[in-house]
Amino acid sequence: MNYKFSFLLLVIAAPIVTGCAVGPDYQKQDIWTPSKWSNTSNALQRNVNSQVVAQQVHPLWWECFHDPVLSALEKRLVTANLDVQMATQRLIASRAQLLIAGADRFPSLGASAGYQRSQYSEKSVSRAIQKVKNSHPALGNTINPSDIDVPSFNQWNDALDTSWELDLWGRVRRQYESAHALMQASEEDRRAILIAQQAELAQNYITLRGLQAELNIVQQNEKIAQESLTLAQQRFAGGLVTELDVRDAQSQLEQVRASIPTLEQQIIEYINALGLLLGEPPRALSNELIASQPIPPVPPQVPIGFPSELAQRRPDIREAEEKLHSATAEVGIAVADFYPKVTVDARMGFQSLSFRDLGFWSARAWSVGPTISLPIFEGGKLKGQLTLKKAQQKEAALFYRKTVLQAWQEVDNALNAYQAEQLKQVRLQDTVKANQRSVFLAQEQYRRGTQNFINVLDAERRLLASQKDLINSNAQISLNLVQLYKALGGGWESVYPAQSKSF
């Protein structure tokens, strides 16, 4: 009776005792955050057409380009992208791991039933009878082992079995805490992959439109080179110039034409790249994208949010924090392994030699009791495990710090690149205007015979080069804006809410 009372006290006290957990508790990390963006009020910012402003970032940041084709592609990417789908499966797997880890917090319960038909050997019975006769000589020969017919018998049983580890030191709770943090990290990993894929799609799309614009420029310069060739042929036919001018003009025309196949090849490659992002086979998007469209322009104002929000907007920062949380819980598990492990096992059921007697209360059988295991000698295994987990925790803390600093570096670099490219664009626009005027003047002077043909060729080459530079700069500004939004961590809020599913 005293044993039963002690065991009852142990079961009642277990939830109270298990309120403690050994090992360090995770503490929210303090991270460095500037009071304001470093590029929103400097002279560089004031001299650009598209300015960044400290306003709330729209989750669908690609809508700022006002390009319906780009918006439609981004919408399709969420469900069609294979990398995002794989990340989703990893998240499902991590949630399953959380369920597995959480199951140890509760008692396990199982049912069993069985039937056995048995018979003892005659030899065993003979030995038992002989021992009885030796112990009681008065029995004499009243019992003859050879006269005994050993019968077979049936044994029926069914039972409920339960087992529960009393989490006295918080080992089970630390396991669940670690698994929950890893599940959160997996969720942040999916968000990070989504952002990366959204940004890559936008960058490939902008690059595609830039190549199409460059192809248009080359085709326009092809016409200019053709006009110069016609002019040289006319002057050669009139005996005003030598055949050298005609050959130079023809060489210039063919050189311009030679770049067209390369551009057409690159256009197909980027269409295929966009198709891969949407899980489509090669050339599947050709009908949608082969027609030339302008490079998506940047808006006059670009909302970039507030510095205090960056840690919550960047999934990689949140993922690194959750991994640090998991590593901290793993230290607690390693500490708990030094302490005794207490498990309570119980069994309640019925046993009978006859199936019809199995349901009677008198056929009941039960057992209950704790099992205590204590590590005494492990050859340094537990100590090494604790040292390992502590080192991994420190590494996770350093990685978290690096992730935060890297995030701010990416934002600062993206802001500078966005502003600097706009200033470059202004200079290139002036260069193109000057080169267009140079081509016109060179052709007019050559037509009047006051200049040689070399000046015409040089002017055309400079015009084509500057126009290509301007097209590339226009595309680069839009690409830099995409990189800026990627660095800010935007684009997942409308797809994956910030609040994760709890278990």
Summary of the structure (lengths in Angstrom):
residues: 503
radius of gyration: 40.3
end to end distance: 40.5
largest distance: 152.6
contacts: 1512
relative contact order: 0.16
helix: 65%
strand: 11%
